[in-house]
């Protein structure tokens, strides 16, 4: 027991001594060093090298963090199977598949003619290739070693593997900022925190899975290069930044945070040559590296989002030049002319850059006003519930960590403070950006916890050995300080004070330590619960649980997509709402009209117009687009609330944006302003294509003896138009629970049907010809 | 005013020629050459136009990058700055310089089209 205690303390002190250059908040490196030697004297037989045990412990903890992070993300794979989830990952999977079959150059130059039907999509120039290339490379290397893994399994398990790498890079970054203990805590936090797990479960093959690793690693290398001032670390930072640019559009965050850091350092009079070397090298080499990605192209020197970096670069050059001159010249000479003139010029340049940034194309705010972007649920503002749900107690302890960093400020802690403040602002704007807040919250909470633990655990050791000297000192002080010597009273006072000091200390310290450990245990339980319940659903397969707990799997989506794959011709074109585009392309392997990329608003508006018009008008649009099949999602039988009738108003709004004369949103509401699908609903709604396709033959179906036939479970009403006849479409497939319905678009008739109008036999007979020998004449209707 | 400007500049030049070591002067000459090359490229771009924009950017950024790396090397080998760079010896500074140039040239050759 005592040996364990001293082992942990010696490691604690060894870690405190090993910090070296970084100023830590404990400020106890020197006394810890001296105290460390005395108790381990007798017990040093078991601990030959504290530093060796420390590295072993760090390695084990990091390995366990990787394992915990990997295992926590496997809920969906264990419950269902190894399948790609959601919508966007299907496109990434299809691209990676294309890459592994056709090679790298074919992938970079790929023109996909099976998406956005008449238009096609230039995939090579509109995608961030980092994810596909990473997965493709791992697949290639494994197959080279004759470990034949299918590309789908590589894609499914890529994000959990990279979560372990994220833990390690967070450990490295926090170790640079604070100390090794905080680093280990941060690694453990980020391995299981739900804010990061939500975008990196097994099966979620999306950019964020590798981008957060690239982000943390780039920041680690940046902090290292600012600390050492070496070009080697700066080049490492550039290469990691290049990987980040290839992986995610969020690289704009890096290219704005690092210049902001340098600017704030300049303002705080913390300019040093190391900062100059680090930022100049990073900016130039990073600039040319980032332009190698086709999607980024020339944006880094054209768009407003990148102008801050250029501005700070120019400012830094001017500042460094001024510093150089200041060292050479005397004060008066320097002050006379150069300073004012040149700094004014530099300031003017910087201000124009800022002005251009704010009046230029500001993408974040403009996007909110386009209906398509507004309809995506991830772009809504964040509620406080999401903060707690995704971060639990870390969101409460993270301001404490921020305060510790600011109190013991140095160059790299300025960086993490700026990172924290900007991440909190962005996370408050959009739910989706909670992901960028999560790493910094983990780091700062780890710093807070580490400081608390050091304060409340480390003191016990200090108090044990020198109490003898302390009490004798106090004894002397009290004896000399007293004017009249009431010997008995003084001694009792001293011994009481000794006892009370020793009595108060260990109790409070153990209570606080216990409390902190309980908080951490509750955090781990919460993380596992949230991951299991909220973030492990594949979205392609639905599961419901009966009263007795048994599971009911609804595999309608895959059933329908595979029907499409096996029963339609290779070149068939499928029209559906844009949500399902990637899944249709990935699983059914058919050409789609619109998909989740949503780059062409007019095309999507055309599809929306077709869905919201009546059947004949919609048929014209579908013929002009060469549509063969129409796919819709209908949740009325099982009560699925994400179906197309619930999304219908968005279709109408988007169509109205492009065709305001033909489609009006108010037409689809009742005169009282309600959206109803029963008899009281608007007649335009009851006759539109979407309504007809959703409820075709639904009027005959009675789900339950208590409800009438045609009772829609999702809207909880009986539908209004039960006797639906389709003229230009025919039903091709309906899945088991009526979730997916596919209709075939009929070809045009061979000839127009004759209009049978009644014969009018009134006025023609009155005229008789007087010429009898006239040749017979053909006239209408009399032959 | 202009008198003091000229006097300041001349005093600065005089101090420069006497106080800086030969090693640093070689680096400064290299930096001046890079500056000239960059200015020439920019002038060409202004006169002839930016048609292969990636080529112009590649060449110009290479000049700027080489200049910056030269300045970094000069800072790191200057004995006056030894206090800032305790862990970086002169040889290490030069090796870093070579590594950075290798990366920069590889990227520029890919970019030049």
Interface residues (C-beta under 8 A of the other chain):
Chain A: X228 X229 X230 X231 X232 X234 X235 X238 X239 X272 X273 X274 X276 X277 X280 X281 X284 X285 X287 X288 X289 X291 X292 X298 X301 X325 X328 X329 X333 X336 X337 X338
Chain B: X1 X4 X5 X8 X11 X12 X15 X16 X53 X54 X57 X58 X61 X62 X64 X65 X68 X69 X71 X72 X73 X75 X76 X81 X84 X85 X87 X88 X92 X93 X95 X96 X97 X99 X100 X103 X104 X107 X108 X110 X111
